[in-house]
Amino acid sequence: NRERVALLGANGAGKTTMLKILLGEEVPDGGVIRKGVGLKPAYLPQQVYFANPHRNLIDTLIYDKNVSMQVARNRLGSFQFTGETQLKTVDMLSGGEKSRLRLCELMYDPLNLLILDEPTNHLDLASREWIEEAVEAFDGTLLFVSHDRYFVERFATRVLYLENGHLTDFIGSYSAFLDWRAKGGGALPEAAPAPAPKKKKAAVPTRDDGPKPPEKPKRTGGTKNLQKLLNTLEREISQLETQSSDLEQQMVDAASDSGKLLELMTEKEACDEKLAAKMDEWEAVAAELEELQ
């Protein structure tokens, strides 16, 4: 159901132990683990290891997943391993690339629960972005341990917080959880259907529901003025895209400062709303210009 659950807590609180219990690698001291019917979990650890790191990427998929060479090449290509990269040996890959290769293998089989342990830890920016995109595209339930505040804020729709042997189950975003903690806790919010994660960027917002916006009146002045307006809008869109990208980088840099992170998130949301509006306007002007031509 696309629920995104963040398992948080201080170092030593027992997060990794809890993951191992859920994965069946450790037996709990007490209590019962009930797994849902038809549960198909997969686990991406913080450090990824391969049985034979001297095989190239194509052979790794052929041996690990028992697929043909063509299927292996196509599969690797869909996970952005293209051309000569497919002939690299696994030990030549960076940490982020190894995580990507393991996800390529894990997601080959049907699964509905993806468990991640510090998925963005020690990764370069490009690898972090790729992991985030892969997670966003995953349709099942996500359970993850992370100290990356930006990652947690982006994905969590529910927070499990471990502290002093006690587990707090908070339904809501990470920022809502921080606010609740800052106010001294108290009654937990009632469970509600988890909202689908926001798309990172939406070029044109969909309007499938609700009343249609009123049609804008036709502009006067002919094709010359419309072309001029189109050029202006393109410059504004380019500036807003750059601003949005800069804010995203600042959010990554401010991952350890929750106050600054929330401030930047608010600013980026406003920027992205302006960007979507400008792109809507560009589409309308472009369509009008096309009619006149």
Secondary structure as GFF3:
##gff-version 3
##sequence-region A 1 293
A	DSSP	beta_strand	4	9	.	.	.	ID=ss1
A	DSSP	alpha_helix	15	22	.	.	.	ID=ss2
A	DSSP	beta_strand	41	44	.	.	.	ID=ss3
A	DSSP	alpha_helix	57	65	.	.	.	ID=ss4
A	DSSP	alpha_helix	69	78	.	.	.	ID=ss5
A	DSSP	three_ten_helix	83	87	.	.	.	ID=ss6
A	DSSP	three_ten_helix	90	92	.	.	.	ID=ss7
A	DSSP	alpha_helix	95	106	.	.	.	ID=ss8
A	DSSP	beta_strand	113	117	.	.	.	ID=ss9
A	DSSP	alpha_helix	125	137	.	.	.	ID=ss10
A	DSSP	beta_strand	141	145	.	.	.	ID=ss11
A	DSSP	alpha_helix	149	155	.	.	.	ID=ss12
A	DSSP	beta_strand	158	163	.	.	.	ID=ss13
A	DSSP	beta_strand	166	171	.	.	.	ID=ss14
A	DSSP	alpha_helix	174	182	.	.	.	ID=ss15
A	DSSP	alpha_helix	222	253	.	.	.	ID=ss16
A	DSSP	alpha_helix	258	292	.	.	.	ID=ss17
###
